[in-house]
């Protein structure tokens, strides 16, 4: 609960305000919130930026409570389901994410530390070019493919968790991931 601070209080109030018949749903989602809020918040923050992460995280858990009846534990665990909700909410923020990726590209991924800054110029230029190619390739992916790739690469979700998150079979996750990787390699080869 470290990441959300005040947001945790807001979610607690929303759970308390749930319909009387939703008592068990509210208590279950409250437990899920305690377990997964930092994970979901981190995923959202990496995708959409820190400034919207609280809002999207809160929306994710609010929707989990509202849609609790649609959760099917036989299809997978709550973590994948929550990632799916968060991914859907993030689609609404995609334009901001695209702008953020472009800004990230303009300003670089981070500072290189070297004794002599001139020694790192080649490395920075090469890293900047590679980052530009990677971000450009990610931007060209279809939103569903981008979600799949980022859930695997950034969040280290299993195929089963991604399957639940994106509401597709795990075998489809593996096939699409192979196709995405091949497509990214092809894009990289075309740019070299």
N, C-alpha and C positions, 0 to 999 in steps of 0.2 A: 504494500500500500504506500510505499515511499513516493512513488512517482506522481500520485494524483492528489495528495494532500486534501484540499478542500473538496475536490471532486468525489472523494470517497464518502464524505458527508452527504453530498447531493444524492449519490446512488442509494445510500442508506435511507434517506428520506423517501426516495421513489419506491423502494421496496416496501417501506412501512405504509405508503399510500396505496398499495396494491389492493385489489378487490378482496373482500373477506374470503372468498372461495379459493383464492390463489395463494393461501398461506403456505402450502407445501412447496409450490413453485417459487415463491418469494424466498423461502429459506434455502432451497436448493441453489437458486441463482445467487443468493448471498454467499454461499459457500464457494461457488464457482468464482465469484468476484474476488474473494479473498485469495483463492488459489492462482488465478490467472490474470488479475488486473495488470500486474507489472509486465507480464509477457505480451499481452495484447497492446498495452500502452507503448511498449518498446517497438513492436511491429508497426503500429500506426505512426509513431514519431519518425521512424526511419522512412516510411513511405510518404507521409504528408507533412512532416515538420512538427516541431514541438508546439508551435502555436495553436494547432488544431487537434493535437493528440488527446488532450483532455476531453474535448467535446466529442470526438469520434469514439473514444473509449467509453465514455458515459452513454452515448447513443447505442453502442454495441451491447452493453449490458441491459439497457432499457429495452431494446428490441428482443434480447434473449428472454427477458421476463415476459414481454408481451407475446412472444411467439413460442413460449415454453411448450405448449401443446404439440408443436410440430417437431420437437426434438425426439429422435428415435435412437435410443442407446444401442440398438442392435446394429445400426449402421456405423457406429464409431463413438468415440468419446466426446466429451463436451469441448475439449480444447480445439479439435478440428472444426466443430460446429461454430464455436466463437470466432475462429479465424475466418470462417465463411461469412458470418455476419459482418465482421470488421471489413473484409474485402469488399463486400457489397456497399457498405457505407463509404468506403474509400473511393469507389468509382465515382461518387458524386463530387469528389475533390480532385479528380484527375487533372483538370486544367491547372490547378495550383501545383500539382506534383510535376507536371511537365515544365512549368516555369521554374520550379525549384531545381530540377535536374539541369536545366540550362544555366542557372545561376551557379550551381555546383561546378559545372564545367568551366564557366568563366573564372571562377575564383579558386579552382583546384580543390583537391581532396584533403589537403593538409600541408603543413609546412615540412620541408626537408631540413634536417639539421646537419650541417657540415661545418668543419673547422673553417674552411675557406669556401664562401658561398659560390665562387666561380667553379669549384670542383663539382658542384651538384647541378650545374646548369644543364648539361646533357641529360642527366637522369630526370630532371624536372620536365624538360621539353619532351622526352620520350614518354614519361608517365602522363603528361597532359594530352599528348596525341592518343595514347592508348585509352585513356579515360574518355576522351571525346568519341572514339570509335565505339566503346562499350555503351556509353549513354545513348549515342545515336542509334545503336542496334536495339537497345531496350525500348527506346521511344517508338521504334517501328513495329514492335510486336503488337499483336492484337491484345486488348485489355485482359482477356481470359488467360492468354499465354503469359503475359507479364505477371499476373497474379500467381500463376503456377510457379514460374521461375523464381520469383521473389520469396514465395513461401518455402521453397526448397533451399534456395541459396542463402537468404538472409535469416529466415526463421528456423532452418534445419528441421522442417516438418518431414515426417515420414510420408510415404506414398498414401498410406491409409488416412493420415490426418489431412493431407491435401485433398484426397477423395471426398472426405466429409465436408471440408471447407468449400469446395467447388461443386459439390453434388454430382460427382462423376465416379465411375468405378476406378479402383486403384490401378487396374491394368491400363486404363486409359491415361491415367497420370503418367505412368512409366513410358508409354508410347509417345505421348505429347512431349514429355521432357526430352526424349531422344530426338524427336523432330525439331524441337526448339534449339537444342544444342547443335544439331547439324546445320540448322538455318543460321545460327550465330557464327559457326565456323565458316560457312559459305560467305557470309557477309564480311567476315574478317579477311578471308582470302581475296575477295573482290576489291577490298580497300588497300591491300598491301601492294 
